[in-house]
Amino acid sequence: MLKLDSHPTGRHFLQIPGPSPVPDRILRAISLPTIDHRGPEFGALGLKILSGIQEIFKTTYPVIIYPASGTGAWEAALTNTLSPGDHIVMYETGHFASLWAKMATRLGLSTEFLSWTGTDAELPDAPSWRRGVQADLIEARLRRDSEHRIKAVCVVHNETSTGVTSDIPAVRQAIDNAAHPALLMVDSISGLACADYRHQEWGVDVTISGSQKGLMLPPGISFNAVSPRALEAMKSAKLPRAFWAWDEIIEMNKGGYWPYTPNTNLLYGLSEALEMILAEGLPQVFARHQRWAAGVRAAVTAWGLPIQCADPALYSPVLTGVITPVGVDADALRRLIHQRFDLSLGTGLGKVKGRMFRIGHLGDSNDLTLLATVAGVEMGLKLAGVKLAGSGIQAAMDYFSSHPAEVPKAAG
Ligand SMILES: *Cc1c(COP(=O)(O)O)cnc(C)c1O
């Protein structure tokens, strides 16, 4: 509980997989005075941001920026491209994929939810929540659709509820193998600016993202990166949309403006975040996240606890899901760790509530903040009476000291 009269010393450890810690440099940028969103200064800021964000998505096509959380950008992706009753195929990788599917159904789409049907000993009620998108299932489904009733395939790139990253080029290949015209829509809300992502090269029609994960901003901005095919689909799409409509925003964006009052101060922060990320270089940003993830996984493995992601090729660079032993309530453990060590960990969502917790290792972190996090978790596990196979903190220290980080490229 946040006690407004309390003043804890030191930094709170916000190790949930989004919102991620916001760097001081970004907080300072956000604190500047709000300016006229129709004035010349704003237009210059808008144009700078709109081109910088294209570099992050790796696209030359428009990126639409909304003053909304990621959920709003999910809705924008669907309503700009689809019509009532359209049939779409989504894939159950976890809680966020499930929420997006629920939204699609509420919007009046006919939603088919594909899922991995194997069994899993650790999470028998959620076997597909330990694995990535099976592109062959999507290909087989599209091949059966000879009348091309399926209008879109929607998948999550980095499933933040599980710590599994899916192979997006494989999904693109599956659609192409079936010679199917369905649009490909990808949620990379937590993947963007942490894990390699290439909107244009991978042939994605709409990528959805948000501000509070890899971009290191507070919540409140979200994105749709689009393709020429998505813009074409917009012309005949009949789902009601007004606030979310791409066409008016893209038109106003030509001058760096928006059709309504944009999120001025968060856009200052976005401008700062783009400078920081692009000066470091995306390859360096991705390598940094991979290395942190490996260090945290070394700790989990040393404890003898199962990593939720069952496929090592798909380990998330953003977060690690840790399955607690049967009988150990992961939420009680999280509460204990928060109370004792001022460290916030991600809760188990939906089908895996109480069975796992999530360690975020994204954005504005470093080796020592992650070691402190691992130490906090290790102390909490011991206090909760969990029998550990070995020391995770020692394993993480060994990993980080024997794998030096790449020296970042000097800033411009
Ligand atoms: C955080 C997240 C969302 C939800 O975004 P909000 O900003 O909370 O609306 C959706 N999908 C994924 C993969 C996420 O990580």
The ligand as an ORCA input file, in Angstrom:
! r2SCAN-3c Opt
* xyz 0 1
  C       1.164     -4.073    -21.369
  C       0.607     -4.898    -22.476
  C      -0.681     -4.705    -22.993
  C      -1.657     -3.743    -22.397
  O      -1.295     -2.448    -22.569
  P      -1.953     -1.304    -21.642
  O      -1.004     -0.180    -21.865
  O      -1.976     -1.852    -20.252
  O      -3.305     -1.038    -22.177
  C      -1.077     -5.474    -24.060
  N      -0.278     -6.404    -24.600
  C       0.954     -6.646    -24.116
  C       1.795     -7.697    -24.751
  C       1.436     -5.898    -23.046
  O       2.659     -6.136    -22.560
*
